[in-house]
Amino acid sequence: MTAKAPEDAYTAEPFLPERGGLSALRQAAADCRGCPLHRDATQTVFGAGDPHARVMLVGEQPGDQEDRQGKPFVGPAGKLLDRALAEAGVDPAEAYVTNAVKHFKFTQAEPRKRRIHKAPSLREMTACGPWLARELELVEPELIVVLGATAGKALLGSSFRVTQVRGTVLEEEIHGRPERLVPTVHPSAVLRAEDREAAYRGLVADLEVAARALS
C-alpha cells in the first residue's frame, strides 16, 4: 500500500515552521504541498508589506501576474487597489497584503493559451488557512480589510455575503483572536464591472470606512 501524498490531506499544518517570524513563514510556505494546487502553480505567493501594519488586506488567491512574479497584488487589480487605498487615506506602503489561498488556481484550454482564474474550493481555502492564521498572529493588525467573497468565506465562513456587509465594521473571532474587519469587493471585480467608475467609487467608499476605523 502506497503512502498518501501530503496534498491528499488538504492541510498546510505540517509545513508550518515551529518558530520564527514572517520571513521564516514565507520560506516554509515556498515548499507547501498541503493541497493539490501547488502542482500546477509556478510558485507559492506569500503575503508582503509592512510586518507591523495596522491594516491587513486579504484577497482570494494570486492571479496570473502574481504567480509569475511571486508577489501578491502586482497585477492590474493590485495597481487599482493601491490607487483606491491612497484615495481613501490609507498609505499602501503601510499595509500588509496577502491572500486566503497562496497558489494560483486556473484553467487552461491548451499550453501557451491564457490561464483563466478559477475560484478555489472551500476545501482548498481550509487547507491554506494555517498560513493566514499565522500571518495574523505575527502581524497583529488592528483591522482586516476583506477583499471579496472568497476571502470573506475563508475568514468568516461559507454563509458570508460581501454584498450584505460591505463597508461596515464587523467584530468577529478569527482563528481564536478577536478581530475588526471591513469587507469590500475584490479590486478585480471593479475591473470586470460594466460601470467601472461607479464600482471604483464604491470600493473607495468602503476603504474610507476602514481608514476611519483606523484613525
Kinemage of the C-alpha trace (Angstrom):
@kinemage 1
@onewidth
@group {chain A} dominant
@subgroup {mainchain}
@vectorlist {calphas} color= white
{ca met a 1} P 0.000 0.000 0.000
{ca thr a 2} L 1.484 3.354 -1.033
{ca ala a 3} L 1.639 6.247 1.424
{ca lys a 4} L -0.774 9.100 0.798
{ca ala a 5} L 0.702 12.225 -0.788
{ca pro a 6} L 0.652 15.175 1.653
{ca glu a 7} L -1.702 17.141 -0.617
{ca asp a 8} L -4.385 14.484 -0.170
{ca ala a 9} L -4.677 15.505 3.484
{ca tyr a 10} L -5.726 19.059 2.494
{ca thr a 11} L -3.930 20.868 5.301
{ca ala a 12} L -0.884 23.115 5.353
{ca glu a 13} L -0.354 22.421 9.066
{ca pro a 14} L 2.640 20.008 8.688
{ca phe a 15} L 4.526 22.603 6.611
{ca leu a 16} L 4.362 25.446 9.146
{ca pro a 17} L 7.625 26.220 10.977
{ca glu a 18} L 7.577 25.802 14.751
{ca arg a 19} L 9.116 29.224 15.344
{ca gly a 20} L 10.324 32.330 13.561
{ca gly a 21} L 8.805 35.467 12.093
{ca leu a 22} L 7.308 36.291 8.722
{ca ser a 23} L 10.495 35.540 6.779
{ca ala a 24} L 10.661 32.016 8.242
{ca leu a 25} L 6.971 31.579 7.458
{ca arg a 26} L 7.448 32.802 3.870
{ca gln a 27} L 10.381 30.432 3.385
{ca ala a 28} L 8.392 27.464 4.713
{ca ala a 29} L 5.361 28.332 2.565
{ca ala a 30} L 7.520 28.067 -0.568
{ca asp a 31} L 7.616 24.284 -0.002
{ca cys a 32} L 3.927 23.852 0.888
{ca arg a 33} L 2.248 20.794 -0.596
{ca gly a 34} L -0.783 20.933 1.681
{ca cys a 35} L -3.272 20.728 -1.201
{ca pro a 36} L -3.097 19.810 -4.907
{ca leu a 37} L -2.915 23.445 -6.120
{ca his a 38} L 0.880 23.520 -5.756
{ca arg a 39} L 1.228 21.086 -8.672
{ca asp a 40} L 0.198 23.485 -11.449
{ca ala a 41} L 1.146 26.840 -9.924
{ca thr a 42} L 4.568 28.345 -10.685
{ca gln a 43} L 5.281 29.127 -7.028
{ca thr a 44} L 3.770 29.983 -3.654
{ca val a 45} L 2.712 33.624 -3.447
{ca phe a 46} L 3.049 34.652 0.188
{ca gly a 47} L 1.933 37.882 1.866
{ca ala a 48} L 4.019 41.050 1.630
{ca gly a 49} L 4.223 44.529 3.093
{ca asp a 50} L 4.749 46.183 6.454
{ca pro a 51} L 5.329 43.411 9.059
{ca his a 52} L 3.871 45.725 11.734
{ca ala a 53} L 0.996 47.007 9.611
{ca arg a 54} L -2.106 48.347 11.334
{ca val a 55} L -4.189 47.083 8.414
{ca met a 56} L -4.042 43.710 6.659
{ca leu a 57} L -5.762 43.258 3.306
{ca val a 58} L -6.841 39.708 2.491
{ca gly a 59} L -7.728 38.754 -1.083
{ca glu a 60} L -8.763 35.490 -2.684
{ca gln a 61} L -5.696 33.994 -4.375
{ca pro a 62} L -2.807 35.078 -6.606
{ca gly a 63} L -3.571 35.839 -10.244
{ca asp a 64} L -1.512 35.195 -13.355
{ca gln a 65} L 0.986 38.030 -12.814
{ca glu a 66} L 1.329 37.243 -9.101
{ca asp a 67} L 2.011 33.579 -9.867
{ca arg a 68} L 4.766 34.550 -12.311
{ca gln a 69} L 6.376 37.191 -10.072
{ca gly a 70} L 5.842 35.507 -6.694
{ca lys a 71} L 4.351 38.636 -5.071
{ca pro a 72} L 0.735 39.434 -4.151
{ca phe a 73} L -1.272 42.192 -5.852
{ca val a 74} L 1.275 43.121 -8.538
{ca gly a 75} L -1.158 42.767 -11.481
{ca pro a 76} L -3.844 45.210 -12.689
{ca ala a 77} L -6.098 44.562 -9.652
{ca gly a 78} L -3.207 45.341 -7.292
{ca lys a 79} L -2.459 48.632 -9.034
{ca leu a 80} L -6.128 49.610 -8.802
{ca leu a 81} L -6.166 48.652 -5.110
{ca asp a 82} L -3.126 50.843 -4.364
{ca arg a 83} L -4.805 53.805 -6.064
{ca ala a 84} L -8.072 53.242 -4.150
{ca leu a 85} L -6.240 52.887 -0.817
{ca ala a 86} L -4.321 56.126 -1.342
{ca glu a 87} L -7.517 57.935 -2.336
{ca ala a 88} L -9.248 56.619 0.815
{ca gly a 89} L -6.409 57.865 3.023
{ca val a 90} L -4.577 54.584 3.660
{ca asp a 91} L -0.889 54.501 2.668
{ca pro a 92} L -0.400 51.276 0.658
{ca ala a 93} L 3.224 51.140 1.869
{ca glu a 94} L 1.980 50.838 5.458
{ca ala a 95} L -0.353 47.904 4.733
{ca tyr a 96} L 0.238 44.160 4.643
{ca val a 97} L -1.392 42.303 1.733
{ca thr a 98} L -1.983 38.589 1.437
{ca asn a 99} L -4.436 36.019 0.067
{ca ala a 100} L -6.632 33.345 1.620
{ca val a 101} L -5.083 30.848 -0.830
{ca lys a 102} L -1.374 31.054 -1.689
{ca his a 103} L -1.306 29.192 -5.030
{ca phe a 104} L -2.850 30.271 -8.344
{ca lys a 105} L -5.783 28.081 -9.398
{ca phe a 106} L -6.604 28.268 -13.089
{ca thr a 107} L -7.923 26.507 -16.166
{ca gln a 108} L -6.072 26.487 -19.467
{ca ala a 109} L -7.575 25.321 -22.746
{ca glu a 110} L -4.157 24.276 -24.055
{ca pro a 111} L -0.479 25.032 -23.376
{ca arg a 112} L 0.579 28.612 -24.129
{ca lys a 113} L -3.061 29.759 -24.044
{ca arg a 114} L -4.129 32.312 -21.452
{ca arg a 115} L -4.571 30.913 -17.948
{ca ile a 116} L -8.085 31.647 -16.701
{ca his a 117} L -8.558 32.228 -12.958
{ca lys a 118} L -10.727 29.643 -11.197
{ca ala a 119} L -12.180 30.186 -7.713
{ca pro a 120} L -10.650 27.977 -5.017
{ca ser a 121} L -12.896 25.463 -3.270
{ca leu a 122} L -13.790 25.644 0.423
{ca arg a 123} L -11.557 22.596 0.960
{ca glu a 124} L -8.587 24.388 -0.631
{ca met a 125} L -9.241 27.548 1.415
{ca thr a 126} L -9.419 25.496 4.615
{ca ala a 127} L -6.185 23.676 3.727
{ca cys a 128} L -4.416 27.027 3.329
{ca gly a 129} L -5.967 28.527 6.500
{ca pro a 130} L -2.988 27.805 8.817
{ca trp a 131} L -0.753 30.189 6.803
{ca leu a 132} L -3.258 33.026 7.140
{ca ala a 133} L -3.778 32.276 10.836
{ca arg a 134} L -0.030 32.550 11.467
{ca glu a 135} L 0.228 35.751 9.392
{ca leu a 136} L -2.492 37.323 11.546
{ca glu a 137} L -0.720 36.173 14.689
{ca leu a 138} L 2.616 37.683 13.606
{ca val a 139} L 1.416 40.955 12.034
{ca glu a 140} L -1.288 41.608 14.677
{ca pro a 141} L -3.206 44.123 12.551
{ca glu a 142} L -5.752 46.443 14.129
{ca leu a 143} L -8.044 45.937 11.153
{ca ile a 144} L -8.537 43.374 8.380
{ca val a 145} L -9.914 44.522 5.023
{ca val a 146} L -11.653 41.546 3.420
{ca leu a 147} L -11.427 41.745 -0.380
{ca gly a 148} L -14.275 39.818 -1.978
{ca ala a 149} L -16.458 36.800 -1.337
{ca thr a 150} L -13.790 34.075 -1.295
{ca ala a 151} L -11.651 35.861 1.309
{ca gly a 152} L -14.817 36.503 3.335
{ca lys a 153} L -15.791 32.822 3.261
{ca ala a 154} L -12.243 31.811 4.251
{ca leu a 155} L -12.293 34.128 7.272
{ca leu a 156} L -15.958 34.258 8.254
{ca gly a 157} L -17.482 31.006 6.992
{ca ser a 158} L -19.457 29.829 3.971
{ca ser a 159} L -22.555 31.941 4.748
{ca phe a 160} L -20.580 35.189 4.151
{ca arg a 161} L -22.110 37.505 1.521
{ca val a 162} L -19.987 40.517 0.614
{ca thr a 163} L -22.982 42.483 -0.732
{ca gln a 164} L -24.731 42.309 2.662
{ca val a 165} L -21.883 43.582 4.833
{ca arg a 166} L -19.534 45.603 2.610
{ca gly a 167} L -18.464 48.958 4.036
{ca thr a 168} L -19.332 48.019 7.641
{ca val a 169} L -17.059 47.309 10.595
{ca leu a 170} L -17.522 43.747 11.860
{ca glu a 171} L -16.168 42.348 15.110
{ca glu a 172} L -15.536 38.610 14.948
{ca glu a 173} L -13.266 35.962 16.387
{ca ile a 174} L -10.904 34.789 13.638
{ca his a 175} L -8.554 31.860 14.290
{ca gly a 176} L -9.019 32.371 18.031
{ca arg a 177} L -8.336 36.125 18.002
{ca pro a 178} L -10.869 38.978 18.296
{ca glu a 179} L -10.590 40.978 15.072
{ca arg a 180} L -12.203 44.007 13.456
{ca leu a 181} L -12.953 43.589 9.754
{ca val a 182} L -14.227 45.765 6.917
{ca pro a 183} L -15.416 43.723 3.916
{ca thr a 184} L -15.459 45.122 0.387
{ca val a 185} L -15.363 43.842 -3.185
{ca his a 186} L -12.202 42.432 -4.716
{ca pro a 187} L -10.483 45.013 -6.961
{ca ser a 188} L -10.633 42.532 -9.867
{ca ala a 189} L -14.451 42.796 -9.651
{ca val a 190} L -14.096 46.537 -10.261
{ca leu a 191} L -12.060 45.804 -13.400
{ca arg a 192} L -14.796 43.451 -14.637
{ca ala a 193} L -17.702 45.780 -13.796
{ca glu a 194} L -19.861 47.240 -16.563
{ca asp a 195} L -19.799 50.638 -14.839
{ca arg a 196} L -16.195 50.614 -13.726
{ca glu a 197} L -16.240 54.179 -12.373
{ca ala a 198} L -19.222 53.503 -10.081
{ca ala a 199} L -17.660 50.227 -8.892
{ca tyr a 200} L -14.371 52.022 -8.170
{ca arg a 201} L -16.146 54.763 -6.193
{ca gly a 202} L -17.866 52.041 -4.140
{ca leu a 203} L -14.504 50.414 -3.355
{ca val a 204} L -13.018 53.762 -2.287
{ca ala a 205} L -16.061 54.465 -0.073
{ca asp a 206} L -15.611 51.093 1.681
{ca leu a 207} L -11.894 51.752 2.150
{ca glu a 208} L -12.739 55.156 3.649
{ca val a 209} L -14.723 53.261 6.318
{ca ala a 210} L -11.547 51.261 7.011
{ca ala a 211} L -9.459 54.468 7.185
{ca arg a 212} L -11.893 55.980 9.720
{ca ala a 213} L -11.815 52.779 11.790
{ca leu a 214} L -8.012 53.120 11.984
{ca ser a 215} L -7.989 56.827 12.891
